[in-house]
Amino acid sequence: MASFQSINSFSHQYQGSINFPQSKRIDLTRRRTLILTCERKNEFDFDQNKSGDTKKKNLRILIAGGGIGGLVFALAAKKRGYDVKVFERDLSAIRGEGNHRGPIQLLSSALAVLESIDVTVAKQVMDAGCVTGDRINGLADGVTGDWFVKLDLLNPAIRRGLPVTRVICRMALQDILVNAVGDDIVKNKSKVVDFVEESNKVRVILENGQHYEGDLLIGADGIWSKVRSRLFGAKDPSYSSYTCYSGLTEFVPPYIDSVGYRVFLGLDQYFVASDVGNGKMQWYAFHKEAPMNAGTDDGVKKKRLLELFGNWCGDVTTLIAETPEAMILHRDIYDRDMLYRWGAGLVTLLGDAAHPMQPNLGQGGCMAIEDCYSLILELDKITKLGSGDYEPKDIISALRRYEWRRIPRVSIVHNMSRMTSKILSSYKPYVKIELGLFSFLPSKSIAHPAIPAARMIVQTFLPIYLNWMIAGTGFW
Ligand SMILES: Cc1cc2nc3c(=O)[nH]c(=O)nc-3n(C[C@H](O)[C@H](O)[C@H](O)COP(=O)(O)OP(=O)(O)OC[C@H]3O[C@@H](n4cnc5c(N)ncnc54)[C@H](O)[C@@H]3O)c2cc1C
């Protein structure tokens, strides 16, 4: 299995880029469950810790939030034998999208991180996912459906020996992670309402009045994070200017074997469609409008979408038309300004609690998984390299190193996500020419002169960005 060099060969410290062993085999005939198999070298036996020196202090880790970030970090901590507890407000919510919660795209880098954390769990996730990275993905004109830019997600992954990008149902992902972490560690119906840092330890306080003590606290409690607001003060998130409809439909389009996902571009709106396997398609329709509209259009969402996207190409309108009203969800999209400090003392943040971003690049969950990897490596430095007699000051510096290591990369992705929503919804392939004095003549539409230049810029820079995204967890 592919694995991160840094997690396996601890003494090298991490180097921020994924450095995989050479031997790899890719079976392109198993498209929907494609797994890259690479030789796994120098694997650190995490279980050594459990049976090892009983005099060693066992790190006690408290995690607020059992979403993707909280659960993946709990898994990494459990593998090392740390004493870990996850406090989750409501496992059944999965970010509020109930039973129809759509799937999540996991990019090669996030999948490789997962492999390094737990090869068995990563295999379960990959088997449950649907590979999209081996087909054509990219941007297309919303009205004509013509390709604007095609993206290659397969070859950069193969070159580095990484798993290929795929999508997985969120509930399947949560099931796999909760099973692997265990019910004894994940405490459901446990809402964190506060924490107190005392000398050398930190205590979380739950809504039900229970208190738990640990050596450090990780706030992985999402965009509305309680831990974040306790650390840095309560602040409203920023409205992205976009509302988002999402739909899941049992419909297999004729292009299923050649197209993974497509982003259809338009003016003040864009539409993302992806194969999610098992004969289903997921789509997201983004439209620029004032917030607080969610809930106001119950029962007429499909009608509204067919009005907004009615003159778009058949690949878009068919997906909307083929989706039952009950499978269409509506939410306003928020993010927060980038924080350049994620923690204080024995407390830090991870995932959306630290850096909620707009979803158009499908990167928030991947960034949360990468955070887990960087954080666990920093904790390894104080607990495995030394005698185990670490001091609170060692934990504090490990947390600050993790933050400094992640902030540059995450801030690029965060800014790119904001910029991308502007770019995706500024697509105007034609301009109207008014004929001035001859206004009695009908105005003419001509091809927008900026479009070829825009295409060239996107074709040049998007692959560079994608390569960088796939290549590692750090800035370099
Ligand atoms: C429409 C849409 C599509 C997306 N698509 C993708 C994609 O394709 N790929 C991708 O990588 N990302 C995607 N994202 C982003 C991704 O969903 C998030 O970045 C990811 O879920 C963040 O994980 P997290 O664990 O940090 O936070 P969350 O998933 O939000 O988990 C936080 C958890 O904390 C719990 N919690 C909250 N408060 C408390 C409390 N006080 N006490 C205890 N528990 C608490 C919550 O119940 C939740 O379970 C998308 C987002 C949206 C909105």
The ligand as a Tripos MOL2 file, in Angstrom:
@<TRIPOS>MOLECULE
LIG
   53    58     1     0     0
SMALL
NO_CHARGES

@<TRIPOS>ATOM
      1 C1        -22.1470   21.1640   -0.2240 C.3       1 LIG1
      2 C2        -20.8070   20.7480    0.3010 C.ar      1 LIG1
      3 C3        -20.0170   19.8530   -0.4260 C.ar      1 LIG1
      4 C4        -18.7590   19.4880    0.0510 C.ar      1 LIG1
      5 N1        -18.0000   18.6180   -0.6870 N.ar      1 LIG1
      6 C5        -16.7740   18.2760   -0.2470 C.ar      1 LIG1
      7 C6        -15.9630   17.3590   -0.9920 C.ar      1 LIG1
      8 O1        -16.3670   16.8390   -2.0290 O.2       1 LIG1
      9 N2        -14.7050   17.0690   -0.5130 N.ar      1 LIG1
     10 C7        -14.2140   17.6170    0.6400 C.ar      1 LIG1
     11 O2        -13.0910   17.3020    1.0220 O.2       1 LIG1
     12 N3        -14.9730   18.4750    1.3650 N.ar      1 LIG1
     13 C8        -16.2200   18.8100    0.9570 C.ar      1 LIG1
     14 N4        -16.9900   19.6600    1.7010 N.ar      1 LIG1
     15 C9        -16.4450   20.1890    2.9520 C.3       1 LIG1
     16 C10       -16.5190   19.1440    4.0480 C.3       1 LIG1
     17 O3        -17.8520   18.7000    4.2050 O.3       1 LIG1
     18 C11       -16.0310   19.7160    5.3730 C.3       1 LIG1
     19 O4        -14.8680   20.4540    5.1750 O.3       1 LIG1
     20 C12       -15.7410   18.5940    6.3480 C.3       1 LIG1
     21 O5        -16.9570   17.9640    6.6870 O.3       1 LIG1
     22 C13       -15.0480   19.1390    7.5900 C.3       1 LIG1
     23 O6        -14.8940   18.1050    8.5200 O.3       1 LIG1
     24 P1        -14.8070   18.4570   10.0700 P.3       1 LIG1
     25 O7        -14.6770   17.1510   10.7690 O.co2     1 LIG1
     26 O8        -13.7750   19.4860   10.3090 O.co2     1 LIG1
     27 O9        -16.1770   19.1590   10.4170 O.3       1 LIG1
     28 P2        -17.6410   18.5540   10.3620 P.3       1 LIG1
     29 O10       -17.7550   17.5350    9.3040 O.co2     1 LIG1
     30 O11       -18.5470   19.7150   10.3430 O.co2     1 LIG1
     31 O12       -17.7720   17.8030   11.7650 O.3       1 LIG1
     32 C14       -17.8980   18.5100   12.9710 C.3       1 LIG1
     33 C15       -18.5840   17.5980   13.9650 C.3       1 LIG1
     34 O13       -18.6170   18.2390   15.2320 O.3       1 LIG1
     35 C16       -19.8820   18.0590   15.8090 C.3       1 LIG1
     36 N5        -20.0840   19.1580   16.7440 N.ar      1 LIG1
     37 C17       -20.3290   20.4560   16.4620 C.ar      1 LIG1
     38 N6        -20.4020   21.1760   17.5870 N.ar      1 LIG1
     39 C18       -20.2020   20.3090   18.6020 C.ar      1 LIG1
     40 C19       -20.1520   20.4550   20.0140 C.ar      1 LIG1
     41 N7        -20.3300   21.6480   20.5980 N.pl3     1 LIG1
     42 N8        -19.9060   19.3700   20.7720 N.ar      1 LIG1
     43 C20       -19.7200   18.1460   20.1980 C.ar      1 LIG1
     44 N9        -19.7780   17.9490   18.8600 N.ar      1 LIG1
     45 C21       -19.9920   19.0300   18.0810 C.ar      1 LIG1
     46 C22       -20.8480   18.0350   14.6380 C.3       1 LIG1
     47 O14       -22.0480   17.3590   14.9580 O.3       1 LIG1
     48 C23       -20.0260   17.2940   13.5810 C.3       1 LIG1
     49 O15       -20.2210   15.9080   13.6350 O.3       1 LIG1
     50 C24       -18.2680   20.0290    1.2670 C.ar      1 LIG1
     51 C25       -19.0650   20.9080    1.9970 C.ar      1 LIG1
     52 C26       -20.3150   21.2600    1.5350 C.ar      1 LIG1
     53 C27       -21.1280   22.2310    2.3300 C.3       1 LIG1
@<TRIPOS>BOND
     1     1     2 1
     2     2     3 ar
     3     2    52 ar
     4     3     4 ar
     5     4     5 ar
     6     4    50 ar
     7     5     6 ar
     8     6     7 ar
     9     6    13 1
    10     7     8 2
    11     7     9 ar
    12     9    10 ar
    13    10    11 2
    14    10    12 ar
    15    12    13 ar
    16    13    14 ar
    17    14    15 1
    18    14    50 ar
    19    15    16 1
    20    16    17 1
    21    16    18 1
    22    18    19 1
    23    18    20 1
    24    20    21 1
    25    20    22 1
    26    22    23 1
    27    23    24 1
    28    24    25 2
    29    24    26 1
    30    24    27 1
    31    27    28 1
    32    28    29 2
    33    28    30 1
    34    28    31 1
    35    31    32 1
    36    32    33 1
    37    33    34 1
    38    33    48 1
    39    34    35 1
    40    35    36 1
    41    35    46 1
    42    36    37 ar
    43    36    45 ar
    44    37    38 ar
    45    38    39 ar
    46    39    40 ar
    47    39    45 ar
    48    40    41 1
    49    40    42 ar
    50    42    43 ar
    51    43    44 ar
    52    44    45 ar
    53    46    47 1
    54    46    48 1
    55    48    49 1
    56    50    51 ar
    57    51    52 ar
    58    52    53 1
@<TRIPOS>SUBSTRUCTURE
     1 LIG1         1 GROUP 0 **** ****
